[in-house]
């Protein structure tokens, strides 16, 4: 399955808008109902123990998207976290720019945390390893795999 022309155009635009950042398209075709891309903060070098990025999730089944901040520092125990808004200050510029690009490219609406984390009690996403009653809307519209 090939990515849509809109997604390809979006990735090209991100490459132009964030020239000092690493871009990683983490979309898993036919597995998750979303496109996803990780955009590193400036200065990341492959192989560094620290990797900070903003992750964009763009739904393929509804005109909505989500963003979260991801931090990994392999040189420290417990050096890993995810943050949904509000983002830490060093991530906020990326967050605002990526939100504007998503909205201008796709015309999609960003879902707030209270909607993303709404329980979906009678559904288990096809690819998630959840018990009935554990899924949230973010798992159904995007992916249960967040890192």
C-alpha positions as a Markdown table, in Angstrom:
| # | Residue | x | y | z |
|---|---|---|---|---|
| 1 | Unk | 0.0 | 0.0 | 0.0 |
| 2 | Unk | 1.4 | 3.3 | -1.1 |
| 3 | Unk | 1.0 | 6.5 | 1.0 |
| 4 | Unk | -1.4 | 9.1 | -0.2 |
| 5 | Unk | -0.2 | 12.0 | -2.3 |
| 6 | Unk | -1.3 | 14.3 | 0.5 |
| 7 | Unk | 0.9 | 12.4 | 3.0 |
| 8 | Unk | 3.9 | 12.4 | 0.6 |
| 9 | Unk | 3.5 | 16.2 | 0.1 |
| 10 | Unk | 3.2 | 16.7 | 3.9 |
| 11 | Unk | 6.5 | 14.8 | 4.4 |
| 12 | Unk | 8.2 | 16.8 | 1.7 |
| 13 | Unk | 7.0 | 20.0 | 3.3 |
| 14 | Unk | 8.2 | 18.9 | 6.8 |
| 15 | Unk | 11.7 | 18.2 | 5.3 |
| 16 | Unk | 11.8 | 21.7 | 3.9 |
| 17 | Unk | 10.4 | 23.4 | 7.0 |
| 18 | Unk | 12.7 | 21.5 | 9.5 |
| 19 | Unk | 16.0 | 21.1 | 7.6 |
| 20 | Unk | 18.1 | 20.7 | 10.8 |
| 21 | Unk | 15.9 | 17.9 | 12.1 |
| 22 | Unk | 15.7 | 14.1 | 11.6 |
| 23 | Unk | 12.5 | 12.9 | 10.1 |
| 24 | Unk | 11.2 | 9.3 | 10.5 |
| 25 | Unk | 8.0 | 8.1 | 8.8 |
| 26 | Unk | 6.8 | 5.5 | 11.3 |
| 27 | Unk | 3.6 | 4.7 | 9.4 |
| 28 | Unk | 2.7 | 1.0 | 9.4 |
| 29 | Unk | 0.5 | 0.4 | 6.3 |
| 30 | Unk | -2.5 | -1.9 | 6.9 |
| 31 | Unk | -1.7 | -2.1 | 10.5 |
| 32 | Unk | -2.6 | 1.2 | 12.1 |
| 33 | Unk | -5.4 | 3.5 | 11.0 |
| 34 | Unk | -3.1 | 6.5 | 10.9 |
| 35 | Unk | -0.1 | 8.0 | 9.3 |
| 36 | Unk | 2.7 | 8.8 | 11.8 |
| 37 | Unk | 6.0 | 10.7 | 11.6 |
| 38 | Unk | 8.6 | 11.6 | 14.2 |
| 39 | Unk | 10.3 | 15.0 | 13.9 |
| 40 | Unk | 13.4 | 15.3 | 16.0 |
| 41 | Unk | 14.4 | 18.5 | 17.8 |
| 42 | Unk | 17.4 | 20.2 | 16.1 |
| 43 | Unk | 20.8 | 18.8 | 16.7 |
| 44 | Unk | 19.9 | 15.1 | 16.9 |
| 45 | Unk | 22.7 | 12.9 | 15.5 |
| 46 | Unk | 22.0 | 9.2 | 14.7 |
| 47 | Unk | 23.6 | 7.1 | 17.4 |
| 48 | Unk | 23.3 | 9.8 | 20.1 |
| 49 | Unk | 21.9 | 8.3 | 23.4 |
| 50 | Unk | 19.4 | 11.2 | 23.6 |
| 51 | Unk | 16.5 | 11.5 | 21.1 |
| 52 | Unk | 13.8 | 14.2 | 21.6 |
| 53 | Unk | 11.0 | 14.5 | 19.0 |
| 54 | Unk | 7.5 | 15.6 | 18.4 |
| 55 | Unk | 5.3 | 12.8 | 17.0 |
| 56 | Unk | 2.5 | 13.5 | 14.6 |
| 57 | Unk | -0.5 | 11.1 | 14.3 |
| 58 | Unk | -2.8 | 11.8 | 11.4 |
| 59 | Unk | -5.9 | 9.6 | 11.3 |
| 60 | Unk | -6.9 | 7.8 | 8.1 |
| 61 | Unk | -10.5 | 7.2 | 9.3 |
| 62 | Unk | -11.5 | 10.7 | 10.6 |
| 63 | Unk | -10.3 | 14.2 | 9.8 |
| 64 | Unk | -8.4 | 14.5 | 13.1 |
| 65 | Unk | -4.8 | 14.4 | 14.4 |
| 66 | Unk | -2.8 | 14.3 | 17.6 |
| 67 | Unk | 0.7 | 15.4 | 18.6 |
| 68 | Unk | 2.9 | 14.3 | 21.5 |
| 69 | Unk | 6.4 | 14.9 | 22.7 |
| 70 | Unk | 8.8 | 11.9 | 23.1 |
| 71 | Unk | 12.0 | 11.9 | 25.1 |
| 72 | Unk | 14.6 | 9.1 | 25.3 |
| 73 | Unk | 18.0 | 9.2 | 26.9 |
| 74 | Unk | 19.6 | 5.8 | 26.9 |
| 75 | Unk | 22.5 | 7.1 | 29.1 |
| 76 | Unk | 20.2 | 7.4 | 32.1 |
| 77 | Unk | 18.0 | 4.9 | 33.9 |
| 78 | Unk | 14.3 | 5.8 | 33.4 |
| 79 | Unk | 15.3 | 8.3 | 30.8 |
| 80 | Unk | 12.2 | 7.9 | 28.7 |
| 81 | Unk | 8.8 | 9.7 | 28.7 |
| 82 | Unk | 5.9 | 10.8 | 26.5 |
| 83 | Unk | 4.0 | 14.0 | 27.1 |
| 84 | Unk | 0.7 | 15.1 | 25.6 |
| 85 | Unk | -0.1 | 18.9 | 25.9 |
| 86 | Unk | 1.0 | 20.9 | 27.5 |
| 87 | Unk | 4.5 | 20.2 | 26.0 |
| 88 | Unk | 7.7 | 21.0 | 27.8 |
| 89 | Unk | 9.0 | 24.4 | 26.6 |
| 90 | Unk | 11.8 | 23.1 | 24.3 |
| 91 | Unk | 9.1 | 21.2 | 22.3 |
| 92 | Unk | 6.6 | 24.0 | 21.9 |
| 93 | Unk | 8.0 | 25.6 | 18.8 |
| 94 | Unk | 7.9 | 22.3 | 16.9 |
| 95 | Unk | 4.5 | 21.6 | 18.3 |
| 96 | Unk | 3.0 | 24.9 | 17.0 |
| 97 | Unk | 4.7 | 24.6 | 13.6 |
| 98 | Unk | 3.7 | 21.0 | 13.0 |
| 99 | Unk | 0.1 | 21.7 | 14.0 |
| 100 | Unk | -0.1 | 24.6 | 11.5 |
| 101 | Unk | 1.4 | 22.4 | 8.7 |
| 102 | Unk | -1.0 | 19.5 | 9.4 |
| 103 | Unk | -4.0 | 21.9 | 9.5 |
| 104 | Unk | -3.0 | 23.7 | 6.3 |
| 105 | Unk | -2.2 | 20.5 | 4.5 |
| 106 | Unk | -5.1 | 18.2 | 5.5 |
| 107 | Unk | -7.6 | 20.6 | 7.1 |
| 108 | Unk | -7.8 | 18.3 | 10.1 |
| 109 | Unk | -8.7 | 19.2 | 13.7 |
| 110 | Unk | -6.5 | 18.5 | 16.6 |
| 111 | Unk | -8.1 | 16.4 | 19.3 |
| 112 | Unk | -7.7 | 17.6 | 22.9 |
| 113 | Unk | -6.4 | 15.2 | 25.6 |
| 114 | Unk | -9.9 | 14.7 | 27.1 |
| 115 | Unk | -11.1 | 13.4 | 23.8 |
| 116 | Unk | -8.0 | 11.3 | 23.0 |
| 117 | Unk | -8.2 | 9.5 | 26.3 |
| 118 | Unk | -11.9 | 8.9 | 26.3 |
| 119 | Unk | -12.5 | 5.2 | 27.3 |
| 120 | Unk | -14.0 | 3.0 | 24.6 |
| 121 | Unk | -15.4 | 0.3 | 26.8 |
| 122 | Unk | -16.9 | -2.1 | 24.3 |
| 123 | Unk | -14.2 | -2.2 | 21.7 |
| 124 | Unk | -10.7 | -3.7 | 21.4 |
| 125 | Unk | -8.7 | -2.3 | 18.6 |
| 126 | Unk | -7.7 | -5.0 | 16.1 |
| 127 | Unk | -4.0 | -4.7 | 16.6 |
| 128 | Unk | -4.0 | -3.9 | 20.3 |
| 129 | Unk | -3.4 | -6.4 | 23.1 |
| 130 | Unk | -6.0 | -5.0 | 25.4 |
| 131 | Unk | -8.7 | -6.5 | 27.5 |
| 132 | Unk | -12.2 | -5.4 | 26.8 |
| 133 | Unk | -12.8 | -2.0 | 28.5 |
| 134 | Unk | -9.1 | -0.8 | 28.4 |
| 135 | Unk | -9.0 | 0.9 | 25.0 |
| 136 | Unk | -9.1 | 4.7 | 24.6 |
| 137 | Unk | -10.2 | 6.7 | 21.5 |
| 138 | Unk | -6.5 | 7.4 | 20.7 |
| 139 | Unk | -6.0 | 3.6 | 20.2 |
| 140 | Unk | -8.9 | 3.4 | 17.8 |
| 141 | Unk | -8.4 | 6.5 | 15.7 |
| 142 | Unk | -4.6 | 6.3 | 15.6 |
| 143 | Unk | -2.5 | 3.5 | 17.2 |
| 144 | Unk | -1.9 | 1.9 | 20.6 |
| 145 | Unk | 1.8 | 1.9 | 19.9 |
| 146 | Unk | 3.3 | 5.1 | 21.3 |
| 147 | Unk | 7.0 | 5.6 | 22.0 |
